[in-house]
Structures are given as C-alpha cells and as structure tokens.
Amino acid sequence: MGLTGGVPAGLAWVLVLLAGVVRFAGGWVGSSRRALSPVEMGLLRGGARGAAQTGLVELYLAGAVEAGFRRTVRAVEHRRPPRDCSAVARAQYDVLYGKTHPRRLQNQDRVRAAIRETTRGLERAGLLVSAGRRWTARALLLPVFAAAPAWAVAGGGETVWLWLMLLADMAALVLWTRPRRTPRGAELLRLRQARAGDRPGSERDDPGGLLLSVAVFGAPALRARLPRFTKESGLLTRPPWEPMERSGRGGWHDSPGGGGGCGG
C-alpha cells in the first residue's frame, strides 16, 4: 500500500492535535478561587445572552424592572437596583428607556461592554477560552476540512487514507463547535448545577436560589420558576418585527429601536 495519502492524512491530524493544544492549554487548572456571581455563571453557561438574561432577572427580583406591554420590559419608578448588583444588570437598567424587548436591550453598546468585561474576568480565571486562542485554533482547523475533498478530487486511491482524513474532519468539527468553556469551567458549571438543583429557590422565599437556578439552567428554569415574567417580557423570544418607512429599495425592514433598543 502506497504512503502517498499518508502525508495529507498525517498533516490533518497534526493540525487537529495542535488546535486541541491551543484550545485546551491553560484550561485545566485556574488561578482564581473566588465564588462566581450569578451573572458570571450565566455567562459561563449561555454566553452573552445567558449573562444578559440573568442580569435582567436580577433586576426583576430586586423590584427594579417589570414586564411591559407586548413582550417588553420597563423600569419600575422609584426602584433603582441595589448597589451590589452586577455590572451587567446595572448597564441594562441604565439604558432602559420606556419599554424595550430584552434582546434589544442586550444589543446596546453599554450592555455589550459590561458583558465583555465580565468575559475577560472569566478568561483570566481560566474558565473561558480567550477569543484569540479560539480563533487561532479555528485557523489551524480550516485546512483540515479541505484535506479529504482535495484528496478525493485528486483521485486518491487508498481508501484507508481517505477514512483517516474524514475522521480528522469529524474531530475538527467537534473542536470547532465546542463552547468556550475550558475543562475547568465545564466542571465548575456541573458542580453549580448540582447545587442549584438541590436548592431551586422561589421568587418570594429564596430569590438568591432562584437567580442561581436561572443562571446555571437558563430557559428551563425561567419557564418553570418565572413563567409569567418570562412570557410577558418576551425574555426567550426574538424581538417582534415592526414595519417602518420603505427604503429606497422598496422593502420592509426591521425596526431598529423600540424604547431605546438598537436592533434585534
């Protein structure tokens, strides 16, 4: 059996291994031992959207916001959020004018900046893969996806090499689509989920336990523990489409605002 196909197959697997090293380097042991806030846990579980949802529930449980009309949230008069609330929650409250869909609120620059700063803290703690490492790993994986098709088009005869390249493609796809959590971050999330499962919390008797449950479980906890607020605020929905004036090209476009929002 010729070894011609072994060269691209070997290179593909070398790139997969290098991408794995870049993706997981420094993610097994972290330097931070502090307890994470609910918003940080929401970010660890569900990314930017998880952090924003948790921050909004934090404001709701503090009495600072309430569900508005037609899947919106609005501030409660004379009820500012507590001083010790998270930066993500404060940012959402500060940009909340009138009634706004939660997704449009999340898209505000000030809220995005607060989420980015929270993300950097989790990166420094070794719980999230940094954006630089993630894109470096993906750059290494791009040639892997082309190896098998290029070998097949070139008329490669040895089936074993083609199968090895296809297996490399599968491994590359797994690495490409993995969440940004490091192994340590994933383990921490599992521990917090087990703890929150033992302490589901309630809006009246244990808002802290309820907020932690929302942070680590997301949509299932919102539907089970806060069904009315979740439904009326549109917390798990996309912003509604609203007609606006036709553009020069004659098509309808999604309204970019709605109570101070900046697009859905």
C-alpha positions in Angstrom: 0.0 0.0 0.0 1.4 3.4 -1.0 2.1 6.1 1.5 1.2 9.0 -0.8 -2.1 9.6 1.1 -0.3 9.4 4.4 1.2 12.8 4.1 -2.1 14.8 3.9 -3.7 12.5 6.4 -0.8 13.0 8.8 -0.8 16.7 8.3 -4.5 16.8 9.0 -4.1 15.0 12.3 -1.1 17.1 13.3 -3.3 20.3 12.8 -6.1 18.8 14.8 -3.7 18.0 17.7 -2.2 21.5 17.5 -5.7 23.0 17.6 -6.6 20.9 20.6 -3.4 22.0 22.4 -4.2 25.7 21.7 -7.9 25.2 22.6 -7.3 23.5 25.9 -4.0 25.0 27.0 -4.3 26.5 30.5 -7.8 25.4 30.9 -7.3 22.5 33.3 -6.1 24.5 36.3 -7.2 28.0 37.1 -5.7 30.6 39.5 -9.0 32.1 40.7 -10.7 30.5 43.7 -13.4 33.2 44.2 -17.1 32.4 44.0 -18.7 33.4 40.8 -21.7 35.7 40.7 -25.0 34.5 39.1 -24.3 36.7 36.0 -20.8 35.1 35.7 -22.4 31.7 35.9 -25.0 32.7 33.3 -22.2 33.8 31.0 -20.3 30.5 31.6 -23.4 28.5 30.7 -25.0 30.5 27.9 -22.6 33.2 26.7 -23.6 36.8 26.3 -27.3 36.0 26.1 -27.1 33.9 29.3 -25.4 36.8 31.1 -27.9 39.4 29.9 -30.9 37.2 30.8 -29.5 36.5 34.3 -28.8 40.3 34.8 -32.4 41.1 33.8 -33.8 38.6 36.2 -31.6 40.0 38.9 -33.2 43.4 38.2 -36.7 41.9 38.3 -36.1 40.1 41.6 -34.8 43.4 43.1 -38.0 45.1 42.0 -36.3 47.4 39.6 -37.9 46.2 36.4 -41.2 44.6 35.4 -42.8 43.1 32.3 -44.2 45.7 30.0 -46.7 45.6 27.1 -46.3 43.1 24.2 -43.1 41.3 25.2 -41.1 44.2 26.7 -39.6 45.2 30.0 -39.7 48.6 31.7 -38.2 50.2 34.7 -40.2 50.5 37.9 -40.5 54.1 39.1 -38.5 55.0 42.2 -37.0 51.5 42.5 -33.3 51.6 41.5 -31.3 48.4 41.5 -29.2 47.7 44.7 -25.7 49.0 44.8 -24.2 45.5 44.9 -25.9 44.2 41.8 -23.8 43.1 38.8 -22.3 45.4 36.2 -24.4 43.7 33.5 -27.6 44.3 35.4 -26.7 48.0 36.1 -25.8 48.5 32.4 -29.2 47.2 31.3 -31.1 49.3 33.8 -29.1 52.4 32.8 -30.0 52.1 29.1 -33.6 51.0 29.7 -35.9 53.9 28.5 -39.6 53.3 28.1 -40.5 49.7 27.1 -37.9 47.6 25.3 -37.6 44.0 24.2 -35.0 42.1 26.3 -33.0 41.2 23.2 -32.8 44.8 22.0 -31.7 45.8 25.5 -28.9 43.2 25.3 -27.7 44.7 22.0 -27.0 48.1 23.5 -23.3 49.1 23.4 -23.1 49.7 27.2 -24.5 46.3 27.9 -22.2 44.6 25.5 -19.2 46.4 27.1 -20.2 45.1 30.5 -20.5 41.6 29.2 -17.1 41.8 27.5 -15.5 43.0 30.8 -17.2 40.1 32.6 -16.0 37.7 29.9 -12.4 38.9 30.4 -12.6 38.1 34.1 -13.6 34.5 33.3 -10.8 34.2 30.8 -8.3 35.4 33.3 -9.6 32.8 35.8 -9.1 30.0 33.2 -12.8 29.3 32.9 -13.3 30.5 29.3 -11.1 30.2 26.3 -9.9 33.6 25.1 -11.1 34.9 21.7 -7.5 34.9 20.5 -7.0 31.3 21.3 -10.3 30.2 19.9 -9.7 31.9 16.5 -6.1 30.5 16.4 -7.5 27.0 16.9 -10.1 27.6 14.2 -7.4 28.9 11.8 -5.5 25.6 12.3 -8.6 23.6 11.6 -9.6 25.2 8.4 -7.1 23.2 6.2 -8.3 20.0 7.9 -11.7 20.4 6.4 -10.2 20.7 2.9 -7.9 17.6 3.1 -10.4 14.9 2.4 -12.2 16.6 -0.5 -8.9 17.6 -2.1 -7.6 14.1 -1.8 -10.8 12.7 -3.3 -10.7 15.1 -6.2 -7.1 14.4 -6.8 -8.0 10.7 -7.3 -6.5 9.3 -4.2 -6.7 5.5 -4.4 -6.1 4.2 -0.9 -9.4 4.2 1.0 -7.7 4.0 4.4 -6.1 7.4 4.0 -9.5 8.9 3.0 -11.1 7.5 6.1 -8.4 8.9 8.3 -8.9 12.3 6.8 -12.7 12.0 7.3 -12.1 11.1 10.9 -9.8 14.2 11.2 -12.7 16.2 9.8 -15.0 14.9 12.5 -12.5 15.7 15.2 -12.0 19.1 13.8 -15.8 19.7 13.7 -16.1 18.8 17.4 -13.3 21.2 18.3 -14.8 23.9 16.1 -18.2 23.8 17.7 -17.2 23.3 21.3 -18.5 26.0 23.7 -15.9 28.5 25.0 -15.8 26.8 28.4 -12.5 25.3 29.4 -12.5 21.8 31.1 -12.3 23.6 34.5 -15.2 25.9 33.5 -17.3 22.9 32.4 -16.6 21.1 35.7 -17.5 24.2 37.8 -20.7 24.6 35.9 -21.6 20.9 36.6 -21.0 21.5 40.3 -23.1 24.6 40.4 -25.9 22.9 38.5 -25.9 20.1 41.1 -26.0 22.6 43.9 -28.8 24.7 42.3 -30.8 21.5 41.6 -30.8 20.9 45.4 -31.8 24.5 46.1 -34.3 25.5 43.4 -35.4 28.7 45.2 -38.5 30.8 44.8 -39.3 34.3 44.0 -40.7 35.1 47.5 -38.7 32.9 49.9 -35.3 32.4 48.2 -34.6 34.9 45.4 -30.9 34.1 45.6 -31.5 30.4 45.0 -33.9 31.3 42.1 -31.4 33.6 40.5 -28.7 30.9 40.7 -31.1 28.4 39.1 -31.8 30.7 36.2 -28.0 31.4 35.8 -27.0 27.7 35.5 -30.1 26.2 33.8 -31.4 29.0 31.6 -34.6 28.6 29.7 -35.9 25.5 31.7 -35.6 27.4 35.0 -37.2 30.5 33.5 -40.2 28.6 32.3 -40.6 26.6 35.5 -39.8 29.3 38.1 -40.7 32.6 36.5 -43.3 31.6 33.9 -45.4 34.8 34.0 -42.4 37.3 33.8 -40.7 35.1 31.1 -43.8 35.1 28.9 -44.9 38.7 29.3 -41.4 40.2 29.0 -40.5 38.1 25.9 -37.3 37.0 27.6 -37.0 33.9 25.5 -38.3 35.3 22.2 -37.0 37.3 19.3 -37.9 40.9 19.1 -41.1 41.4 17.1 -40.9 42.7 13.6 -42.3 46.2 13.3 -42.9 48.0 9.9 -41.2 51.2 9.2 -40.9 53.5 6.2 -39.9 51.8 3.0 -36.3 52.2 2.0 -35.2 53.3 -1.5 -35.1 49.7 -2.5 -38.8 49.3 -1.7 -38.5 46.6 1.1 -39.8 46.5 4.6 -37.1 46.5 7.3 -37.0 45.5 10.9 -37.4 48.5 13.3 -34.0 49.2 14.8 -35.4 50.6 18.0 -38.4 50.4 20.2 -37.9 52.0 23.6 -34.3 52.8 23.1 -33.1 49.5 21.7 -30.7 49.2 18.8 -31.9 46.3 16.7 -32.8 42.7 17.0 
